[in-house]
Amino acid sequence: MREGTPREVERPRDRDTIRRERARGAAAAAAAAAAVTATATTAAVTAAESSFEWLEEKEVEEEEEEEEEEGGEGRRMRMRMKEEEEEEEEEEEEEEEEEEEEEEEEEEEKKKTIR
């Protein structure tokens, strides 16, 4: 190589090269915009979840304060209602079991009479 000549000679850029470079730039810009959008969406969802959790906690605190003011009567009533519901469910289950047993017995009797 001669002294004073550049090592790399810049070739003239043709239209295809320019289009490819612009396309790469546009793709990079689109990827960056998508990343920003995803980040913003994630931040918005997180903020909404935090707000919802805060509201739930606030409601629970208010309920507890009301119960304390009522002397715990609200809690006692809920416990009674829950117990009554459980008892009703147990009774219904027992009745269903009895009905199933009766149906099975009837089916066995029918089979015996058929034979």
C-alpha distances in whole Angstrom, upper triangle without the diagonal:
4,7,9,8,9,8,11,12,16,18,21,24,27,31,31,28,30,33,32,31,34,36,34,35,39,39,38,41,43,43,43,46,48,47,49,52,52,52,55,57,57,58,61,62,62,64,67,67,68,70,72,72,74,76,77,78,80,82,83,83,86,88,88,89,92,93,94,96,98,98,96,99,96,94,98,98,95,96,99,97,95,98,100,97,96,100,100,97,99,102,100,98,102,103,100,101,105,104,102,104,107,105,104,108,109,107,108,112,111,109,112,115,113,113
4,6,6,9,10,13,13,17,19,22,25,28,32,32,29,31,34,34,32,35,37,36,37,40,41,40,42,45,45,45,48,49,49,50,53,54,54,56,59,59,60,62,64,64,65,68,69,69,72,74,74,75,78,79,79,81,83,84,85,87,89,90,91,93,95,95,97,99,100,98,100,97,96,99,100,97,97,101,99,97,100,102,99,98,102,102,99,101,104,102,101,104,106,103,103,107,107,104,107,110,108,107,111,112,109,111,114,114,112,115,118,116,116
4,6,8,10,13,14,17,20,23,26,29,32,33,30,31,35,34,32,35,38,36,36,40,41,39,41,45,44,44,47,49,48,49,52,53,53,55,58,58,58,61,63,63,64,67,68,68,70,73,73,74,76,78,78,80,82,83,84,86,88,88,89,92,93,94,95,98,98,97,99,96,95,98,99,96,97,100,99,96,99,101,98,98,102,102,99,101,104,102,101,104,106,103,104,107,107,105,107,110,108,108,111,112,110,112,115,114,113,116,118,116,117
4,7,9,12,12,15,18,20,23,27,30,31,28,29,33,32,30,33,36,34,34,38,39,37,39,42,42,42,45,47,46,47,50,51,51,53,56,56,56,59,61,61,62,65,66,66,68,71,71,72,74,76,76,78,80,81,82,84,86,86,87,90,91,92,93,96,97,95,97,94,93,97,97,94,95,98,97,95,97,100,97,96,100,100,98,99,103,101,99,103,104,102,102,106,106,104,106,109,107,107,110,111,109,111,114,113,112,115,118,116,116
4,6,9,9,12,15,17,20,23,27,28,25,26,30,29,27,30,33,31,31,35,36,35,37,40,40,40,43,45,44,45,48,49,49,51,54,54,55,57,59,59,61,63,64,65,67,69,70,70,73,75,75,76,79,80,80,82,85,85,86,89,90,91,92,95,96,94,96,93,92,95,96,92,93,97,95,93,96,98,95,95,98,98,95,97,101,99,97,101,102,99,100,104,103,101,104,107,105,104,108,109,106,108,112,111,109,113,115,113,113
4,5,6,9,12,15,18,21,24,25,22,23,27,26,24,27,29,28,28,32,32,31,33,36,36,36,39,41,40,42,45,46,45,48,50,50,51,54,55,56,57,60,61,61,63,65,66,67,69,71,71,73,75,76,77,79,81,82,83,85,86,87,89,91,92,90,92,89,88,92,92,89,90,93,91,89,92,94,91,91,95,95,92,94,97,95,93,97,98,96,96,100,100,98,100,103,101,101,104,105,103,105,108,107,106,109,111,109,110
4,6,10,12,16,18,21,25,25,21,23,26,25,23,27,29,27,27,31,32,30,33,35,35,35,38,40,39,41,44,44,44,47,49,49,50,53,54,54,56,59,59,60,62,64,65,66,68,70,70,72,74,75,76,78,80,80,82,84,85,86,88,90,91,89,91,88,87,90,91,87,88,91,90,87,90,92,89,89,93,93,90,92,95,93,91,95,96,94,94,98,98,95,98,101,99,98,102,103,101,102,106,105,103,107,109,107,107
4,6,9,12,14,18,21,21,18,19,23,21,20,23,25,23,24,28,28,27,30,32,32,32,35,37,37,38,41,42,42,44,46,47,48,50,52,52,54,56,57,58,60,62,62,64,66,67,68,70,72,73,74,76,78,78,80,82,83,84,86,88,89,87,89,86,85,88,88,85,86,89,88,85,88,90,87,87,90,90,87,89,92,90,89,92,94,91,92,95,95,93,95,98,96,96,99,100,98,99,103,102,101,104,106,104,105
4,6,9,12,15,19,19,16,18,21,20,19,22,24,23,24,27,28,28,30,32,33,33,36,37,38,39,42,43,43,45,47,48,49,51,53,53,55,57,58,59,61,63,64,65,67,69,69,71,73,74,75,77,79,80,81,83,85,85,87,89,90,88,90,87,86,89,90,86,87,91,89,86,89,91,88,88,92,91,89,91,94,92,90,94,95,92,93,97,96,94,97,99,97,97,100,101,99,101,104,103,102,105,107,105,106
4,6,9,12,15,16,13,14,18,17,16,19,21,20,21,24,25,25,27,29,30,30,33,35,35,36,39,40,40,42,44,45,46,48,50,51,52,54,56,56,58,60,61,62,64,66,67,68,70,72,73,74,76,77,78,81,82,83,85,87,88,86,88,85,84,87,87,84,85,88,86,84,87,89,86,86,89,89,86,88,91,89,88,91,93,90,91,94,94,92,95,97,95,95,98,99,97,99,102,101,100,103,105,103,104
4,6,9,13,13,11,12,16,16,15,18,20,20,21,23,25,25,27,29,30,30,33,34,35,37,39,40,41,43,44,46,47,49,50,51,53,55,56,57,59,61,62,63,65,67,68,69,71,72,73,75,77,78,79,81,83,84,85,87,89,87,88,85,84,88,87,84,85,88,86,84,87,89,86,86,89,89,86,88,91,89,88,91,92,89,90,94,93,91,94,96,94,94,98,98,96,98,101,100,99,102,104,102,103
4,6,10,12,10,11,14,15,14,16,19,19,20,22,24,24,26,28,29,30,32,34,35,36,38,39,41,42,44,45,46,48,50,51,52,54,56,57,58,60,62,63,64,66,67,69,71,72,73,75,77,78,79,81,83,84,85,87,88,86,88,85,84,87,87,84,85,88,86,84,87,89,85,86,89,89,86,88,91,89,87,91,92,89,90,94,93,91,94,96,94,94,98,98,96,98,101,100,99,102,104,102,103
4,7,8,6,7,10,11,10,13,15,16,16,19,20,21,22,25,26,27,28,30,31,33,34,36,37,39,40,42,43,45,46,48,49,51,52,54,55,57,58,59,61,63,64,65,67,69,70,71,73,75,76,78,79,80,82,84,85,83,85,81,81,84,84,80,82,85,83,81,84,85,82,82,86,85,82,85,87,85,84,88,88,86,87,90,89,87,90,93,90,90,94,94,92,94,97,96,95,99,100,98,99
4,6,5,6,9,10,11,13,14,16,17,19,20,22,23,25,26,27,29,30,32,33,35,36,38,39,41,42,44,45,47,48,50,51,53,54,56,57,59,60,62,63,65,66,68,69,71,72,74,75,76,78,80,81,82,84,86,84,85,82,81,84,84,80,82,85,83,80,84,85,82,82,85,85,82,84,87,84,83,87,88,85,86,90,88,86,89,92,89,89,93,93,91,93,96,95,94,97,99,97,98
4,5,5,6,9,10,11,12,14,15,16,18,20,21,22,24,26,27,28,30,31,32,34,36,37,38,40,42,43,44,46,47,49,51,52,53,55,57,58,59,61,63,64,65,67,68,70,71,73,74,76,77,79,80,82,83,81,83,79,79,82,81,78,80,82,80,78,81,82,79,79,83,82,79,82,84,82,81,85,85,82,84,87,86,84,87,89,87,87,91,91,89,91,94,92,91,95,97,94,96
4,5,5,6,9,10,10,12,14,15,16,18,20,21,22,24,25,27,28,30,31,32,34,36,37,38,40,41,43,45,46,47,49,51,52,53,55,56,58,59,61,62,64,65,67,68,70,71,73,74,76,77,79,80,82,80,81,78,77,80,79,76,78,80,78,76,79,80,77,77,81,80,77,79,82,79,78,82,83,80,81,84,83,81,84,86,84,84,88,88,85,88,91,89,88,92,93,91,92
4,5,5,6,9,10,11,12,14,15,17,18,20,21,23,24,26,27,29,30,31,33,35,36,37,39,40,42,43,45,46,48,49,51,52,54,55,57,58,60,61,63,64,66,67,69,70,72,73,75,76,78,79,81,79,80,77,76,79,79,75,77,80,78,75,78,80,77,77,80,80,77,79,82,79,78,82,83,80,81,85,83,81,84,87,84,84,88,88,86,88,91,90,89,93,94,92,93
4,5,5,6,9,10,11,12,14,15,16,18,20,21,22,24,26,27,28,30,32,33,34,36,37,39,40,42,43,45,46,48,49,51,52,54,55,57,58,60,61,63,64,66,67,69,70,72,73,75,76,78,79,77,79,75,75,78,78,74,76,79,77,74,78,79,76,76,80,79,76,79,81,79,78,82,82,80,81,84,83,82,85,87,85,85,88,89,87,89,92,90,90,93,95,93,94
4,5,5,6,9,10,10,12,14,15,16,18,20,21,22,24,25,26,28,30,31,32,34,36,37,38,40,42,43,44,46,47,49,50,52,53,55,56,58,59,61,62,64,65,67,68,70,71,73,74,76,77,75,77,73,72,76,75,72,74,76,74,72,75,76,73,73,77,76,73,76,78,76,75,79,79,77,78,81,80,78,82,84,81,81,85,85,83,86,89,87,86,90,92,89,91
4,5,5,6,9,10,10,12,14,15,16,18,20,21,22,24,25,27,28,30,31,33,34,36,37,39,40,42,43,45,46,47,49,51,52,54,55,57,58,60,61,63,64,66,67,69,70,72,73,75,76,74,75,72,71,74,74,70,72,75,72,70,73,75,71,72,75,74,72,74,77,74,73,77,78,75,76,80,78,77,80,82,80,79,83,84,81,84,87,85,84,88,90,88,89
4,5,5,6,9,10,11,12,14,15,17,18,20,21,23,24,26,27,29,30,32,33,34,36,37,39,40,42,43,45,46,48,49,51,53,54,55,57,59,60,61,63,64,66,67,69,70,72,73,75,73,74,71,70,74,73,70,71,74,72,70,73,75,72,72,75,75,72,74,77,75,74,77,78,76,77,80,79,78,81,83,81,81,85,85,83,85,88,87,86,90,91,89,91
4,5,5,6,9,10,10,12,14,15,16,18,20,21,22,24,26,27,28,30,31,33,34,36,37,39,40,42,43,45,46,48,49,51,52,53,55,57,58,59,61,63,64,65,67,69,70,72,73,71,73,69,69,72,72,68,70,73,71,69,72,73,70,70,74,73,71,73,76,73,73,76,77,74,76,79,78,76,80,82,80,80,84,84,82,84,87,86,85,89,90,89,90
4,5,5,6,8,10,10,12,14,15,16,18,20,21,22,24,25,26,28,30,31,32,34,36,37,39,40,42,43,45,46,47,49,51,52,53,55,57,58,60,61,62,64,66,67,68,70,71,69,71,67,67,70,69,66,68,70,68,66,69,71,67,68,71,70,68,70,73,70,69,73,74,71,72,76,75,73,76,78,76,76,80,80,78,81,84,82,82,85,87,85,86
4,5,5,6,9,10,10,12,14,15,16,18,20,21,22,24,25,27,28,30,31,33,34,36,37,39,40,42,43,45,46,48,49,51,52,54,55,57,58,60,61,63,64,66,67,69,70,68,70,66,65,69,68,65,66,69,67,65,68,70,66,67,70,70,67,69,72,70,69,72,73,71,72,75,74,73,76,78,76,76,80,80,78,80,83,82,81,85,87,85,86
4,5,5,6,9,10,11,12,14,15,17,18,20,21,22,24,26,27,28,30,32,33,34,36,37,39,40,42,43,45,47,48,49,51,53,54,55,57,58,60,61,63,64,66,67,69,67,68,65,64,68,68,64,66,69,67,65,68,69,66,66,70,70,67,69,72,70,69,73,74,71,72,76,75,73,77,79,77,77,81,81,79,81,85,84,83,86,88,86,88
4,5,5,6,9,10,10,12,14,15,16,18,20,21,22,24,25,27,28,30,31,33,34,36,37,39,40,42,43,45,46,47,49,51,52,53,55,57,58,59,61,63,64,66,67,65,67,63,62,66,65,62,64,67,64,63,66,67,64,64,68,67,65,67,70,68,67,71,71,69,70,74,73,71,74,76,74,75,78,79,77,79,82,81,81,84,86,84,85
4,5,5,6,9,10,10,12,14,15,16,18,20,21,22,24,25,27,28,30,31,33,34,36,37,39,40,42,43,45,46,48,49,51,52,54,55,57,58,60,61,63,64,66,64,65,62,61,64,64,60,62,65,62,60,64,65,62,62,66,65,62,65,67,65,64,68,69,66,67,71,70,68,71,74,72,72,75,76,74,76,79,78,78,81,83,81,82
4,5,5,6,9,10,11,12,14,15,16,18,20,21,22,24,26,27,29,30,32,33,35,36,37,39,41,42,43,45,47,48,49,51,53,54,55,57,59,60,61,63,64,62,64,61,60,63,63,60,61,64,62,60,63,65,62,62,65,65,62,65,67,65,64,68,69,67,68,71,71,69,72,74,72,73,76,77,75,77,80,79,79,82,84,82,84
4,5,5,6,9,10,11,12,14,15,16,18,20,21,22,24,26,27,28,30,31,33,34,36,37,39,41,42,43,45,47,48,49,51,52,54,55,57,58,60,61,63,61,62,59,58,62,62,58,60,63,61,59,62,64,61,61,65,64,62,64,67,65,64,68,69,66,68,71,71,69,72,74,73,73,77,77,75,78,81,80,79,83,84,83,84
4,5,5,6,9,10,10,12,14,15,16,18,20,21,22,24,25,27,28,30,31,33,34,36,37,39,40,42,43,45,46,48,49,51,52,54,55,57,58,60,61,59,61,57,56,60,59,56,58,61,58,56,60,61,58,58,62,61,59,61,64,62,61,65,66,63,65,68,67,66,69,71,69,69,73,74,72,74,77,76,76,79,81,79,81
4,5,5,6,9,10,10,12,14,15,16,18,20,21,22,24,26,27,28,30,31,33,34,36,37,39,40,42,43,45,46,48,49,51,52,54,55,57,58,60,58,59,56,55,58,58,55,56,59,57,55,58,60,56,57,60,60,57,60,62,60,59,63,64,62,63,67,66,64,67,70,68,68,72,72,70,73,76,75,74,78,79,78,79
4,5,5,6,9,10,11,12,14,15,16,18,20,21,22,24,26,27,29,30,32,33,35,36,37,39,41,42,43,45,47,48,49,51,53,54,55,57,58,56,58,55,54,57,57,54,56,59,57,55,58,59,57,57,61,60,58,60,63,61,60,64,65,63,64,68,67,66,69,71,69,69,73,74,72,74,77,77,76,80,81,80,81
4,5,5,6,9,10,10,12,14,15,16,18,20,21,22,24,26,27,28,30,31,33,35,36,37,39,41,42,43,45,46,48,49,51,52,54,55,57,55,56,53,52,56,56,52,54,57,55,53,56,58,55,55,59,59,56,59,62,60,59,63,64,61,63,66,66,64,67,70,68,68,72,73,71,73,76,75,75,79,80,79,80
4,5,5,6,8,10,10,12,14,15,16,18,20,21,22,24,25,27,28,30,31,33,34,36,37,39,40,42,43,45,46,48,49,51,52,54,55,53,55,51,50,54,53,50,52,55,53,51,54,55,52,53,56,56,53,56,58,56,56,59,60,58,59,63,62,61,64,66,64,65,68,69,67,70,73,72,72,75,77,75,77
4,5,5,6,9,10,10,12,14,15,16,18,20,21,22,24,26,27,28,30,32,33,34,36,37,39,40,42,43,45,47,48,49,51,52,54,52,53,50,49,53,52,49,51,54,52,50,53,54,52,52,56,55,53,55,58,56,55,59,60,58,59,63,62,61,64,66,65,65,69,69,68,70,73,72,72,75,77,76,77
4,5,5,6,9,10,10,12,14,15,16,18,20,21,22,24,26,27,28,30,31,33,35,36,37,39,41,42,43,45,47,48,49,51,52,51,52,49,48,52,52,48,50,53,51,49,53,54,52,52,56,55,53,56,58,57,56,60,61,59,60,64,63,62,65,67,66,66,70,71,69,71,74,74,74,77,79,77,79
4,5,5,6,9,10,10,12,14,15,16,18,20,21,22,24,25,27,29,30,31,33,35,36,37,39,41,42,43,45,46,48,49,51,49,50,47,46,50,50,46,48,51,49,47,51,52,49,50,53,53,51,53,56,54,54,57,58,56,58,61,60,59,62,65,63,64,67,68,66,69,72,71,71,74,76,75,76
4,5,5,6,9,10,11,12,14,15,16,18,20,21,22,24,26,27,28,30,32,33,34,36,38,39,40,42,43,45,47,48,49,47,49,45,44,48,48,44,46,49,47,45,48,50,47,47,51,50,48,51,53,52,51,54,56,53,55,58,58,57,60,62,60,61,64,65,64,66,69,68,68,71,73,72,73
4,5,5,6,9,10,11,12,14,15,16,18,20,21,22,24,26,27,28,30,32,33,34,36,37,39,41,42,43,45,47,48,46,48,44,43,47,47,44,45,48,47,45,48,50,47,47,51,51,49,51,54,52,52,55,57,55,56,59,59,58,61,63,62,62,66,67,65,68,71,70,70,73,75,74,75
4,5,5,6,9,10,10,12,14,15,16,18,20,21,22,24,26,27,29,30,31,33,35,36,37,39,41,42,43,45,47,45,46,43,42,46,46,43,44,48,46,44,47,49,46,47,51,50,48,51,54,52,52,55,56,54,56,59,59,58,61,63,62,63,66,67,66,68,71,70,71,74,75,75,76
4,5,5,6,9,10,11,12,14,15,16,18,20,21,23,24,26,27,29,30,32,33,35,36,37,39,41,42,43,45,43,44,41,40,44,44,40,42,45,43,41,45,46,43,44,48,47,45,48,50,49,48,52,53,51,53,56,56,55,58,60,58,59,63,63,62,64,67,67,67,70,72,71,72
4,5,5,6,9,10,11,12,14,15,16,18,20,21,22,24,26,27,28,30,32,33,35,36,38,39,41,42,43,41,43,40,39,42,42,39,40,43,42,40,43,45,42,42,46,46,44,46,49,47,47,50,52,50,51,55,54,53,56,59,57,58,61,62,61,63,66,66,66,69,71,70,71
4,6,5,6,9,10,10,12,14,15,16,18,20,21,22,24,26,27,28,30,32,33,35,36,37,39,41,42,40,42,39,38,41,42,38,40,43,42,40,43,45,42,43,47,47,45,47,50,49,48,52,53,51,53,56,56,55,58,60,59,60,63,64,63,66,68,68,68,71,73,72,74
4,5,5,6,9,10,11,12,14,15,16,18,20,21,23,24,26,27,29,30,31,33,35,36,37,39,41,39,40,37,37,40,40,37,39,42,40,38,42,43,41,41,45,45,43,46,48,47,47,50,52,50,52,55,55,54,57,59,58,59,62,63,62,64,67,67,67,70,72,71,73
4,5,5,6,9,10,10,12,14,15,17,18,20,21,23,24,26,27,29,30,32,33,35,36,38,39,37,38,35,34,38,37,34,36,39,37,35,39,40,38,38,42,42,40,42,45,44,43,47,48,46,48,51,51,50,53,55,54,55,59,59,58,61,64,63,63,66,68,68,69
4,5,5,6,9,10,11,12,14,15,16,18,20,21,22,24,26,27,29,30,32,33,35,36,37,35,37,34,33,37,37,33,35,38,37,35,38,40,38,38,42,42,40,42,45,44,44,47,48,47,48,52,52,51,54,56,55,56,59,60,59,62,64,64,64,67,69,69,70
4,5,5,6,9,10,10,12,14,15,16,18,20,21,22,24,26,27,29,30,31,33,35,36,34,36,33,32,36,36,33,35,38,37,35,38,40,38,39,42,42,41,43,46,45,45,48,50,48,50,53,53,53,55,58,57,58,61,62,61,64,66,66,67,69,71,71,72
4,5,5,6,9,10,11,12,14,15,17,18,20,21,23,24,26,27,29,30,32,33,35,33,34,31,30,34,34,31,33,36,34,33,36,38,35,36,40,39,38,41,43,42,42,46,47,45,47,50,50,50,53,55,54,55,58,59,58,61,63,63,64,67,68,68,70
4,5,5,6,9,10,11,12,14,15,17,18,20,21,23,24,26,27,29,30,32,33,31,32,29,28,32,32,29,30,33,32,30,33,35,33,33,37,37,35,38,41,40,39,43,44,43,44,48,48,47,50,52,52,52,56,57,56,58,61,61,61,64,66,66,67
4,5,5,6,9,10,11,12,14,15,16,18,20,21,22,24,26,27,29,30,32,30,32,28,28,31,32,29,30,34,32,31,34,36,34,34,38,38,37,39,42,41,41,45,46,45,46,50,50,49,52,54,54,55,58,59,59,61,63,63,64,67,69,68,70
4,5,5,6,9,10,10,12,14,15,16,18,20,21,22,24,26,27,29,30,29,30,27,27,30,30,28,30,33,31,30,34,35,33,34,38,38,37,39,42,41,41,45,46,45,47,50,50,50,53,55,54,55,58,59,59,61,64,64,65,67,69,69,71
4,5,5,6,9,10,11,12,14,15,17,19,20,21,23,24,26,27,29,27,28,25,24,28,28,25,27,30,28,27,30,32,30,31,34,34,33,36,38,37,38,41,42,41,43,46,46,46,49,51,50,52,55,55,55,58,60,60,61,64,65,65,67
4,5,5,6,9,10,11,12,14,15,17,18,20,21,23,24,26,27,25,27,24,23,26,26,23,25,28,27,26,29,31,29,30,33,34,32,35,38,37,37,40,42,41,42,45,46,46,48,50,50,51,54,55,55,57,60,60,61,63,65,65,67
4,5,5,6,9,10,10,12,14,15,16,18,20,21,23,24,26,24,26,23,23,26,27,24,26,29,28,27,30,32,31,32,35,35,34,37,40,39,39,43,44,43,45,48,48,48,51,53,53,54,57,58,58,60,63,63,64,66,68,68,70
4,5,5,6,9,10,10,12,14,15,16,18,20,21,22,24,23,24,21,21,25,24,22,24,27,26,25,29,30,29,30,33,33,33,35,38,37,38,41,42,42,44,46,47,47,50,51,51,53,55,56,57,59,61,61,62,65,66,67,68
4,5,5,6,9,10,11,12,14,15,17,18,20,21,23,21,22,19,18,22,22,19,21,24,23,22,25,27,25,26,30,30,29,32,34,34,34,37,39,38,40,43,43,44,46,48,48,49,52,53,53,55,58,58,59,62,63,63,65
4,5,5,6,9,10,11,12,14,15,17,18,20,21,19,21,18,18,21,22,19,21,24,24,23,26,28,27,27,31,32,31,33,36,36,36,39,41,40,42,45,45,45,48,50,50,51,54,55,55,57,60,60,61,63,65,66,67
4,5,5,6,9,10,11,12,14,15,17,18,20,19,20,18,18,21,22,20,22,25,24,24,27,29,28,29,32,33,32,35,37,37,38,41,42,42,44,46,47,47,50,52,52,53,56,57,57,60,62,62,63,66,67,68,70
4,5,5,6,9,10,11,12,14,15,16,18,17,18,15,15,19,19,17,19,22,21,21,24,26,24,26,29,30,29,32,34,34,35,38,39,39,41,43,44,44,47,49,49,50,53,54,54,57,59,59,60,63,64,65,67
4,5,5,6,9,10,11,12,14,15,16,14,16,13,13,16,17,15,17,20,19,18,22,24,23,24,27,28,28,30,32,32,33,36,37,37,39,42,42,43,45,47,48,49,51,53,53,55,57,58,59,61,63,64,65
4,5,5,6,9,10,11,12,14,15,14,16,14,14,17,18,17,19,22,22,21,24,26,26,27,30,31,31,33,35,36,36,39,41,41,42,45,46,46,49,50,51,52,55,56,57,58,61,61,63,65,66,67,69
4,5,5,6,9,10,11,12,14,13,15,13,13,17,17,16,19,21,21,21,24,26,25,27,30,30,31,33,35,36,37,39,40,41,43,45,46,47,49,51,51,53,55,56,57,59,61,62,63,65,67,67,69
4,5,5,6,9,10,10,12,11,12,9,10,13,14,12,15,17,17,17,20,22,22,23,26,27,27,29,32,32,33,36,37,37,39,41,42,43,45,47,48,49,51,53,54,56,57,58,60,62,63,64,66
4,5,5,6,9,10,10,9,11,10,9,13,14,13,15,18,18,18,20,23,23,24,26,28,28,30,32,33,34,36,38,38,40,42,43,44,46,48,49,50,52,54,55,56,58,59,61,63,64,65,67
4,5,5,6,9,10,10,12,11,11,15,16,16,17,20,21,21,23,25,26,27,29,31,31,33,35,36,37,39,41,42,43,45,47,48,50,51,52,54,56,57,58,60,62,63,64,66,67,68,70
4,5,5,6,9,8,10,8,10,13,13,14,16,18,18,19,22,23,24,26,28,29,30,32,33,34,36,38,39,40,42,44,45,46,48,49,50,52,54,55,56,58,60,61,62,64,66,67,69
4,5,5,6,5,7,6,7,9,11,11,13,15,16,17,19,21,21,23,25,26,27,29,31,32,33,35,37,38,39,41,42,44,45,47,48,50,52,53,54,56,57,59,60,62,63,65,66
4,5,5,6,9,9,9,12,14,14,15,18,19,20,22,23,25,26,28,29,30,32,34,35,36,38,40,41,42,44,45,47,48,50,51,53,54,56,57,59,60,62,63,65,66,68,69
4,5,7,9,10,11,13,15,16,18,19,20,22,24,25,26,28,29,31,32,34,35,37,38,40,41,43,44,46,47,49,50,52,53,55,56,58,59,61,62,63,65,67,68,69,71
4,6,6,7,9,11,11,13,15,16,17,19,21,22,23,25,26,28,29,31,32,34,35,37,38,40,41,43,44,46,47,49,50,52,53,55,56,58,59,61,62,64,65,67,68
4,6,8,9,10,12,13,14,16,18,19,20,22,23,25,26,28,29,31,32,34,35,37,38,40,41,43,44,46,47,49,50,52,53,55,56,58,59,61,62,64,65,67,68
4,5,5,6,9,10,11,13,14,16,17,19,20,21,23,25,26,27,29,30,32,33,35,36,38,39,41,42,44,45,47,48,50,51,53,54,56,57,59,60,62,63,65
4,5,5,6,9,10,10,12,14,15,16,18,20,21,22,24,26,27,28,30,32,33,35,36,37,39,41,42,43,45,47,48,49,51,53,54,55,57,58,60,61,63
4,5,5,6,9,10,11,12,14,15,16,18,20,21,23,24,26,27,29,30,32,33,35,36,37,39,41,42,43,45,47,48,49,51,53,54,55,57,58,60,62
4,5,5,6,9,10,10,12,14,15,16,18,20,21,23,24,26,27,29,30,32,33,35,36,37,39,41,42,43,45,47,48,50,51,52,54,56,57,58,60
4,5,5,6,9,10,11,12,14,15,16,18,20,21,23,24,26,27,29,30,32,33,35,36,38,39,41,42,43,45,47,48,49,51,53,54,55,57,59
4,5,5,6,8,10,10,12,14,15,16,18,20,21,22,24,26,27,29,30,32,33,35,36,37,39,41,42,43,45,47,48,49,51,53,54,55,57
4,5,5,6,9,10,10,12,14,15,16,18,20,21,22,24,26,27,29,30,31,33,35,36,37,39,41,42,43,45,47,48,49,51,52,54,56
4,5,5,6,9,10,11,12,14,15,17,18,20,21,23,24,26,27,29,30,32,33,35,36,38,39,41,42,44,45,47,48,50,51,53,54
4,5,5,6,9,10,11,12,14,15,16,18,20,21,22,24,26,27,29,30,32,33,35,36,37,39,41,42,43,45,47,48,49,51,53
4,5,5,6,9,10,10,12,14,15,16,18,20,21,22,24,26,27,29,30,31,33,35,36,37,39,41,42,43,45,47,48,49,51
4,5,5,6,9,10,11,12,14,15,17,18,20,21,23,24,26,27,29,30,32,33,35,36,37,39,41,42,44,45,47,48,50
4,5,5,6,9,10,11,12,14,15,17,18,20,21,23,24,26,27,29,30,32,33,35,36,38,39,41,42,44,45,47,48
4,5,5,6,9,10,11,12,14,15,16,18,20,21,22,24,26,27,29,30,32,33,35,36,37,39,41,42,43,45,47
4,5,5,6,9,10,11,12,14,15,16,18,20,21,22,24,26,27,29,30,31,33,35,36,37,39,41,42,43,45
4,5,5,6,9,10,11,12,14,15,17,18,20,21,23,24,26,27,29,30,32,33,35,36,38,39,41,42,44
4,5,5,6,9,10,11,12,14,15,17,18,20,21,23,24,26,27,29,30,32,33,35,36,38,39,41,42
4,5,5,6,9,10,10,12,14,15,16,18,20,21,22,24,26,27,29,30,32,33,35,36,37,39,41
4,5,5,6,9,10,11,12,14,15,16,18,20,21,23,24,26,27,29,30,31,33,35,36,37,39
4,5,5,6,9,10,11,12,14,15,17,18,20,21,23,24,26,27,29,30,32,33,35,36,38
4,5,5,6,9,10,11,12,14,15,16,18,20,21,23,24,26,27,29,30,32,33,35,36
4,5,5,6,9,10,10,12,14,15,16,18,20,21,22,24,26,27,29,30,32,33,35
4,5,5,6,9,10,11,12,14,15,16,18,20,21,23,24,26,27,29,30,32,33
4,5,5,6,9,10,11,12,14,15,17,18,20,21,23,24,26,27,29,30,32
4,5,5,6,9,10,11,12,14,15,16,18,20,21,23,24,26,27,29,30
4,5,5,6,9,10,10,12,14,15,16,18,20,21,23,24,26,27,29
4,5,5,6,9,10,11,12,14,15,17,18,20,21,23,24,26,27
4,5,5,6,9,10,11,12,14,15,17,18,20,21,23,24,26
4,5,5,6,9,10,10,12,14,15,16,18,20,21,22,25
4,5,5,6,9,10,11,12,14,15,17,18,20,21,23
4,5,5,6,9,10,11,12,14,15,17,18,20,21
4,5,5,6,9,10,11,12,14,15,16,18,20
4,5,5,6,9,10,11,12,14,15,16,19
4,5,5,6,9,10,11,12,14,15,17
4,5,5,6,9,10,11,12,14,15
4,5,5,6,9,10,11,12,14
4,5,5,6,9,10,11,12
4,5,5,6,9,10,11
4,5,5,6,9,10
4,5,5,6,9
4,6,5,6
4,5,5
4,5
4
